[in-house]
């Protein structure tokens, strides 16, 4: 169920780093929020990045 939690974390880290490099506090905060979103998605899925396939 947590499809994209890893993507959110990576994308968030990139935004945060870009914000730090350019002095853009808003971009930095967006990145931090996106990383938190990814962490929450991962936690809500039981710590798995992907849901295992179910047998038919």
KACORCOR-V620610 format. One record per pair of residues at least 24 apart in sequence whose C-alpha atoms are under 7 Angstrom apart, sorted by the first residue. I is the first residue (numbers start at 1). J is the second residue. If there is no record, write none. Layout:
i: {I	I}
j: {J	J}
//
This chain:
i: {1	1	1	2	2	2	2	2	3	3	5	5	5	5	5	6	6	8	8	8	8	9	9	9}
j: {45	50	51	41	42	45	49	50	49	50	38	39	41	42	49	38	49	34	35	37	38	34	35	38}
//
